[in-house]
Amino acid sequence: MPATDDRVDQLVKEQSRIKAKLLEAGLTLAEIDRIYQLSNGTARNTMREPNARGERAIAAALGTRPHLLWPTRYRPSGQRRSPQNWTRVPTLEQRRNEQAA
């Protein structure tokens, strides 16, 4: 099921906002993996697809809660959306190829 442009835009903005917060905090996703004892790449993968442990670790590292970082994955109350009907955020290369087509 292809993602709609609005949905992809929303996910890319969400991802960009989180990356900017990490940059401001001087944190990398690899550091979050180490600090919170996650498998290598968990935090990175969490940026593109739901992962409760990764979301909690990133939020904790930023001093916030997961539902405030990922409104597409959580309800405003903080409850995780169920089922996780998510759309994987296309990579920049995938978005460029799609625009070129």
C-alpha positions, 0 to 999 in steps of 0.5 A: 500500500503506497503512502500518500504524499501528505502521510510521507510529508508528515512522517518526514517532518516528524523524523526531521524534528527528532533528528534536530532535537538530537543534534541540539542535545549533542546525541547520536543514535549510536550513543543512544543504543550504547547508553540504553543497551539497545542492539546496534542500529535499534535507535536508527531503525526506530526513526523509520519504523515503530519500536517501543524500546527504541522510542522510549530510549530516544525520548528518555535521552531527550528528556521527553515522552515518546508520544510527544515525539511520535504523534503518528505512533501514539494517541495524545493521551500517550497510549500507543496506537494499535494496531500499528498501521505505519508507513515506513518513511522512504529514504531521501534517495527513494523520494528523489527517484519517485520525484524523477519518475 
